[in-house]
Amino acid sequence: MYGEIKKFRPDLGVGVIRAEDGRAYRFEGSDIRNRLEDLEGQEVHFQLGELKARDIIVLAGSPWSAFGSIGI
């Protein structure tokens, strides 16, 4: 599913994604695969798990920055 990070609280490690279906889903910072400093306003792809966003990939920059942490 695709969406946009509307709010992220780095001090608490939690945020909210507004999804393409119009719903808002909470997430934990630890579920972001490729972390950027400024997350608010970033477009993301994510999976749903127990009504929370998980396996979040920020769709900014090049594919290498999105998947740079995956070993080949």
VEXSE-296569 format. One record per residue: residue number from 1; residue in one letter; x, y, z of N, C-alpha, C in turn. Coordinates in pm, 1 decimal, padded with zeros to 6 digits. Each point is the difference from the previous one (the first is absolute). Example, Ala and Ser with C-alpha at 12.3 -4.5 7.8 and 13.67 -1.06 7.14 Angstrom:
! residues 2
<num=1	residuo=A	n.X=01319.0	n.Y=-00569.0	n.Z=00780.0	ca.X=-00089.0	ca.Y=00119.0	ca.Z=00000.0	c.X=00090.0	c.Y=00120.0	c.Z=00000.0>
<num=2	residuo=S	n.X=-00035.0	n.Y=00105.0	n.Z=-00072.0	ca.X=00082.0	ca.Y=00119.0	ca.Z=00006.0	c.X=-00077.0	c.Y=00109.0	c.Z=00073.0>
! end
This chain:
! residues 72
<num=1	residuo=M	n.X=00085.3	n.Y=-00116.1	n.Z=00000.0	ca.X=-00085.3	ca.Y=00116.1	ca.Z=00000.0	c.X=00090.6	c.Y=00123.4	c.Z=00000.0>
<num=2	residuo=Y	n.X=-00048.9	n.Y=00108.8	n.Z=-00059.3	ca.X=00075.3	ca.Y=00124.9	ca.Z=-00006.9	c.X=-00063.9	c.Y=00105.5	c.Z=00088.4>
<num=3	residuo=G	n.X=00081.3	n.Y=00094.6	n.Z=00044.9	ca.X=-00051.0	ca.Y=00107.3	ca.Z=00082.7	c.X=00104.9	c.Y=00107.4	c.Z=00021.3>
<num=4	residuo=E	n.X=-00029.8	n.Y=00091.4	n.Z=00092.7	ca.X=00089.8	ca.Y=00110.0	ca.Z=00033.0	c.X=00009.7	c.Y=00012.8	c.Z=00151.4>
<num=5	residuo=I	n.X=00121.5	n.Y=00019.7	n.Z=00048.5	ca.X=00019.3	ca.Y=00019.7	ca.Z=00143.9	c.X=-00049.5	c.Y=00140.0	c.Z=00034.7>
<num=6	residuo=K	n.X=-00103.1	n.Y=00006.1	n.Z=00082.1	ca.X=-00059.2	ca.Y=00127.8	ca.Z=00038.8	c.X=00061.0	c.Y=00053.6	c.Z=00128.4>
<num=7	residuo=K	n.X=00040.3	n.Y=-00088.7	n.Z=00088.6	ca.X=00054.0	ca.Y=00042.1	ca.Z=00128.9	c.X=00099.7	c.Y=-00104.1	c.Z=00046.6>
<num=8	residuo=F	n.X=00111.6	n.Y=00046.7	n.Z=00055.2	ca.X=00094.9	ca.Y=-00091.1	ca.Z=00062.7	c.X=00061.7	c.Y=00068.8	c.Z=00119.9>
<num=9	residuo=R	n.X=-00002.0	n.Y=-00068.0	n.Z=00113.8	ca.X=00057.7	ca.Y=00051.7	ca.Z=00124.3	c.X=00126.8	c.Y=-00079.3	c.Z=00030.4>
<num=10	residuo=P	n.X=00117.1	n.Y=00053.8	n.Z=-00037.4	ca.X=00123.9	ca.Y=-00073.6	ca.Z=00024.8	c.X=00026.3	c.Y=-00024.3	c.Z=00147.7>
<num=11	residuo=D	n.X=-00047.2	n.Y=00090.0	n.Z=00086.0	ca.X=00021.7	ca.Y=-00018.1	ca.Z=00143.5	c.X=-00077.2	c.Y=-00120.7	c.Z=00054.1>
<num=12	residuo=L	n.X=-00113.5	n.Y=-00032.5	n.Z=-00063.0	ca.X=-00079.9	ca.Y=-00116.0	ca.Z=00040.8	c.X=00019.2	c.Y=-00119.5	c.Z=-00093.1>
<num=13	residuo=G	n.X=00052.4	n.Y=00026.2	n.Z=-00120.5	ca.X=00021.9	ca.Y=-00107.4	ca.Z=-00097.1	c.X=-00127.6	c.Y=-00051.3	c.Z=-00064.4>
<num=14	residuo=V	n.X=-00102.8	n.Y=00085.4	n.Z=-00010.0	ca.X=-00127.2	ca.Y=-00039.9	ca.Z=-00060.8	c.X=-00047.1	c.Y=00106.6	c.Z=-00098.5>
<num=15	residuo=G	n.X=-00087.0	n.Y=-00041.4	n.Z=-00092.9	ca.X=-00052.6	ca.Y=00093.8	ca.Z=-00097.5	c.X=-00129.5	c.Y=-00048.4	c.Z=-00061.2>
<num=16	residuo=V	n.X=-00047.7	n.Y=00077.6	n.Z=-00098.9	ca.X=-00126.5	ca.Y=-00029.8	ca.Z=-00067.9	c.X=00021.2	c.Y=00011.1	c.Z=-00149.9>
<num=17	residuo=I	n.X=-00050.7	n.Y=-00099.4	n.Z=-00072.6	ca.X=00001.1	ca.Y=00001.1	ca.Z=-00145.8	c.X=-00143.3	c.Y=00013.8	c.Z=-00048.3>
<num=18	residuo=R	n.X=-00022.6	n.Y=00093.3	n.Z=-00093.8	ca.X=-00130.2	ca.Y=00011.9	ca.Z=-00066.8	c.X=00012.1	c.Y=-00082.1	c.Z=-00127.5>
<num=19	residuo=A	n.X=-00077.6	n.Y=-00108.7	n.Z=-00010.2	ca.X=00010.1	ca.Y=-00094.2	ca.Z=-00110.6	c.X=-00084.9	c.Y=00042.7	c.Z=-00118.5>
<num=20	residuo=E	n.X=00024.4	n.Y=-00065.9	n.Z=-00113.4	ca.X=-00073.1	ca.Y=00030.2	ca.Z=-00123.1	c.X=-00149.0	c.Y=-00030.2	c.Z=00013.3>
<num=21	residuo=D	n.X=-00038.7	n.Y=-00082.2	n.Z=00097.0	ca.X=-00141.7	ca.Y=-00029.6	ca.Z=00022.4	c.X=-00067.3	c.Y=00104.9	c.Z=00088.7>
<num=22	residuo=G	n.X=00077.3	n.Y=00105.0	n.Z=00041.1	ca.X=-00054.9	ca.Y=00107.1	ca.Z=00080.9	c.X=00007.6	c.Y=-00023.4	c.Z=00149.9>
<num=23	residuo=R	n.X=00039.8	n.Y=-00119.6	n.Z=00040.6	ca.X=00009.1	ca.Y=-00030.9	ca.Z=00142.6	c.X=00136.0	c.Y=00038.2	c.Z=00054.7>
<num=24	residuo=A	n.X=00006.5	n.Y=00020.0	n.Z=00130.0	ca.X=00125.3	ca.Y=00030.8	ca.Z=00068.7	c.X=00044.3	c.Y=-00123.7	c.Z=00077.3>
<num=25	residuo=Y	n.X=00128.7	n.Y=-00031.2	n.Z=-00011.1	ca.X=00056.4	ca.Y=-00115.9	ca.Z=00068.3	c.X=00118.8	c.Y=00044.2	c.Z=00083.2>
<num=26	residuo=R	n.X=00006.1	n.Y=-00047.4	n.Z=00122.3	ca.X=00113.0	ca.Y=00028.8	ca.Z=00087.2	c.X=00115.9	c.Y=-00091.5	c.Z=-00036.5>
<num=27	residuo=F	n.X=00121.1	n.Y=00045.2	n.Z=00032.2	ca.X=00117.2	ca.Y=-00083.8	ca.Z=-00021.5	c.X=00106.7	c.Y=00033.5	c.Z=00103.0>
<num=28	residuo=E	n.X=00093.5	n.Y=-00090.1	n.Z=00014.3	ca.X=00115.4	ca.Y=00020.6	ca.Z=00086.8	c.X=00121.7	c.Y=00024.6	c.Z=-00087.2>
<num=29	residuo=G	n.X=00087.3	n.Y=00088.3	n.Z=00044.2	ca.X=00118.7	ca.Y=00033.8	ca.Z=-00075.8	c.X=00085.7	c.Y=-00120.2	c.Z=-00034.6>
<num=30	residuo=S	n.X=-00003.2	n.Y=-00102.4	n.Z=00083.3	ca.X=00079.8	ca.Y=-00120.4	ca.Z=-00024.4	c.X=-00050.9	c.Y=-00079.3	c.Z=-00120.8>
<num=31	residuo=D	n.X=-00120.1	n.Y=00031.2	n.Z=-00049.5	ca.X=-00055.8	ca.Y=-00069.0	ca.Z=-00116.7	c.X=00041.5	c.Y=00064.3	c.Z=-00131.8>
<num=32	residuo=I	n.X=00078.4	n.Y=00108.3	n.Z=00005.6	ca.X=00046.6	ca.Y=00065.1	ca.Z=-00122.1	c.X=00129.4	c.Y=-00067.4	c.Z=-00043.9>
<num=33	residuo=R	n.X=00001.8	n.Y=-00049.8	n.Z=-00123.2	ca.X=00116.2	ca.Y=-00072.8	ca.Z=-00052.3	c.X=00116.3	c.Y=00091.0	c.Z=-00037.0>
<num=34	residuo=N	n.X=-00027.9	n.Y=00117.4	n.Z=-00053.8	ca.X=00104.2	ca.Y=00092.6	ca.Z=-00044.6	c.X=-00026.8	c.Y=00138.0	c.Z=00059.2>
<num=35	residuo=R	n.X=00057.8	n.Y=00026.0	n.Z=00110.4	ca.X=-00029.0	ca.Y=00118.6	ca.Z=00079.7	c.X=00057.2	c.Y=00127.7	c.Z=-00061.0>
<num=36	residuo=L	n.X=-00079.6	n.Y=00105.4	n.Z=-00002.8	ca.X=00044.3	ca.Y=00133.7	ca.Z=-00037.8	c.X=-00017.3	c.Y=00090.2	c.Z=00121.3>
<num=37	residuo=E	n.X=00069.1	n.Y=00114.1	n.Z=00000.2	ca.X=-00011.2	ca.Y=00089.9	ca.Z=00114.1	c.X=-00136.2	c.Y=00066.7	c.Z=00008.4>
<num=38	residuo=D	n.X=-00048.6	n.Y=00054.0	n.Z=-00112.3	ca.X=-00128.2	ca.Y=00070.7	ca.Z=00000.4	c.X=-00104.9	c.Y=-00090.2	c.Z=-00064.2>
<num=39	residuo=L	n.X=-00079.6	n.Y=-00066.9	n.Z=00080.9	ca.X=-00096.0	ca.Y=-00098.3	ca.Z=-00051.3	c.X=-00134.6	c.Y=00061.7	c.Z=-00038.4>
<num=40	residuo=E	n.X=-00040.1	n.Y=00106.5	n.Z=00065.1	ca.X=-00132.0	ca.Y=00057.3	ca.Z=-00027.8	c.X=-00008.3	c.Y=00047.3	c.Z=-00144.3>
<num=41	residuo=G	n.X=-00107.3	n.Y=-00039.8	n.Z=-00069.0	ca.X=-00022.0	ca.Y=00037.0	ca.Z=-00138.6	c.X=00057.9	c.Y=-00099.0	c.Z=-00100.0>
<num=42	residuo=Q	n.X=00073.4	n.Y=-00100.2	n.Z=00047.1	ca.X=00060.6	ca.Y=-00098.4	ca.Z=-00089.9	c.X=-00103.3	c.Y=-00103.3	c.Z=-00044.2>
<num=43	residuo=E	n.X=00005.1	n.Y=-00037.3	n.Z=-00128.4	ca.X=-00085.4	ca.Y=-00106.1	ca.Z=-00051.1	c.X=00063.4	c.Y=-00133.4	c.Z=00037.0>
<num=44	residuo=V	n.X=-00085.7	n.Y=-00096.2	n.Z=00033.0	ca.X=00048.3	ca.Y=-00130.4	ca.Z=00045.6	c.X=-00082.4	c.Y=-00114.2	c.Z=-00059.6>
<num=45	residuo=H	n.X=00059.2	n.Y=-00116.8	n.Z=00001.0	ca.X=-00070.0	ca.Y=-00124.9	ca.Z=-00029.4	c.X=00008.5	c.Y=-00081.6	c.Z=00127.4>
<num=46	residuo=F	n.X=-00110.1	n.Y=-00066.3	n.Z=00037.5	ca.X=-00000.7	ca.Y=-00076.2	ca.Z=00124.8	c.X=-00096.9	c.Y=-00116.5	c.Z=-00007.2>
<num=47	residuo=Q	n.X=00012.5	n.Y=-00087.9	n.Z=00096.4	ca.X=-00090.6	ca.Y=-00112.9	ca.Z=00017.6	c.X=-00084.3	c.Y=00026.5	c.Z=00124.7>
<num=48	residuo=L	n.X=-00116.0	n.Y=-00060.6	n.Z=00004.8	ca.X=-00083.7	ca.Y=00011.6	ca.Z=00119.0	c.X=00015.1	c.Y=-00124.9	c.Z=00085.8>
<num=49	residuo=G	n.X=00008.6	n.Y=00021.2	n.Z=00128.9	ca.X=00006.0	ca.Y=-00109.2	ca.Z=00095.7	c.X=-00068.6	c.Y=00041.6	c.Z=00127.6>
<num=50	residuo=E	n.X=-00108.3	n.Y=-00065.4	n.Z=00033.8	ca.X=-00076.4	ca.Y=00030.7	ca.Z=00121.1	c.X=-00037.9	c.Y=00148.1	c.Z=00007.8>
<num=51	residuo=L	n.X=-00049.0	n.Y=00054.6	n.Z=-00112.0	ca.X=-00046.4	ca.Y=00138.4	ca.Z=-00012.1	c.X=00110.2	c.Y=00103.0	c.Z=00020.0>
<num=52	residuo=K	n.X=00126.4	n.Y=-00041.9	n.Z=-00012.5	ca.X=00113.5	ca.Y=00091.0	ca.Z=00006.4	c.X=00082.8	c.Y=-00016.3	c.Z=-00125.9>
<num=53	residuo=A	n.X=00066.1	n.Y=00107.5	n.Z=-00041.1	ca.X=00090.6	ca.Y=-00007.2	ca.Z=-00114.4	c.X=00129.2	c.Y=-00067.2	c.Z=00044.7>
<num=54	residuo=R	n.X=00054.2	n.Y=-00085.5	n.Z=-00086.2	ca.X=00127.7	ca.Y=-00066.3	ca.Z=00029.4	c.X=00075.1	c.Y=-00018.8	c.Z=-00131.4>
<num=55	residuo=D	n.X=00126.1	n.Y=-00038.1	n.Z=00008.9	ca.X=00084.7	ca.Y=-00017.1	ca.Z=-00119.2	c.X=-00010.3	c.Y=00122.5	c.Z=-00090.3>
<num=56	residuo=I	n.X=00026.4	n.Y=00116.6	n.Z=00055.2	ca.X=-00016.1	ca.Y=00128.2	ca.Z=-00069.3	c.X=00126.0	c.Y=00033.0	c.Z=-00079.0>
<num=57	residuo=I	n.X=-00018.2	n.Y=00035.8	n.Z=-00127.1	ca.X=00109.9	ca.Y=00043.5	ca.Z=-00085.2	c.X=-00028.9	c.Y=00142.0	c.Z=-00046.0>
<num=58	residuo=V	n.X=00091.0	n.Y=00091.8	n.Z=00033.2	ca.X=-00013.1	ca.Y=00139.4	ca.Z=-00043.6	c.X=00037.3	c.Y=00005.8	c.Z=-00147.3>
<num=59	residuo=L	n.X=-00086.5	n.Y=00059.5	n.Z=-00081.7	ca.X=00018.6	ca.Y=00003.7	ca.Z=-00144.7	c.X=00068.9	c.Y=00128.4	c.Z=-00045.4>
<num=60	residuo=A	n.X=00104.4	n.Y=00039.9	n.Z=00068.7	ca.X=00075.7	ca.Y=00120.2	ca.Z=-00035.2	c.X=00140.0	c.Y=-00039.4	c.Z=-00043.0>
<num=61	residuo=G	n.X=00056.7	n.Y=00075.8	n.Z=-00092.8	ca.X=00136.0	ca.Y=-00027.4	ca.Z=-00043.5	c.X=00005.4	c.Y=-00111.5	c.Z=-00102.2>
<num=62	residuo=S	n.X=00116.7	n.Y=-00056.4	n.Z=-00015.2	ca.X=00021.0	ca.Y=-00105.4	ca.Z=-00098.8	c.X=-00038.0	c.Y=-00135.5	c.Z=00057.5>
<num=63	residuo=P	n.X=-00018.1	n.Y=-00101.8	n.Z=-00083.9	ca.X=-00026.8	ca.Y=-00134.7	ca.Z=00051.1	c.X=00112.1	c.Y=-00050.0	c.Z=00090.0>
<num=64	residuo=W	n.X=00123.4	n.Y=00045.8	n.Z=-00023.6	ca.X=00112.6	ca.Y=-00044.7	ca.Z=00084.0	c.X=-00013.7	c.Y=00053.1	c.Z=00141.0>
<num=65	residuo=S	n.X=-00054.2	n.Y=00120.8	n.Z=00016.2	ca.X=-00018.0	ca.Y=00052.3	ca.Z=00134.8	c.X=-00115.9	c.Y=-00070.9	c.Z=00069.8>
<num=66	residuo=A	n.X=-00100.3	n.Y=-00042.6	n.Z=-00076.9	ca.X=-00113.9	ca.Y=-00070.4	ca.Z=00058.5	c.X=00037.7	c.Y=-00141.2	c.Z=00043.2>
<num=67	residuo=F	n.X=00085.4	n.Y=-00065.9	n.Z=-00078.7	ca.X=00033.5	ca.Y=-00139.3	ca.Z=00028.1	c.X=00147.1	c.Y=-00019.7	c.Z=00033.4>
<num=68	residuo=G	n.X=00068.6	n.Y=00106.3	n.Z=00034.0	ca.X=00144.0	ca.Y=-00006.7	ca.Z=00026.3	c.X=00038.2	c.Y=-00089.5	c.Z=00115.2>
<num=69	residuo=S	n.X=-00090.5	n.Y=-00023.7	n.Z=00095.4	ca.X=00033.9	ca.Y=-00083.3	ca.Z=00113.6	c.X=-00019.3	c.Y=-00148.0	c.Z=-00025.1>
<num=70	residuo=I	n.X=-00049.8	n.Y=-00036.6	n.Z=-00116.7	ca.X=-00022.9	ca.Y=-00141.0	ca.Z=-00031.2	c.X=00128.1	c.Y=-00057.2	c.Z=-00057.8>
<num=71	residuo=G	n.X=00050.2	n.Y=-00106.8	n.Z=00059.5	ca.X=00122.9	ca.Y=-00063.0	ca.Z=-00046.8	c.X=-00022.1	c.Y=-00076.0	c.Z=-00128.9>
<num=72	residuo=I	n.X=00097.8	n.Y=00008.3	n.Z=-00088.6	ca.X=-00009.2	ca.Y=-00071.0	ca.Z=-00128.2	c.X=00098.7	c.Y=-00112.3	c.Z=00000.3>
! end
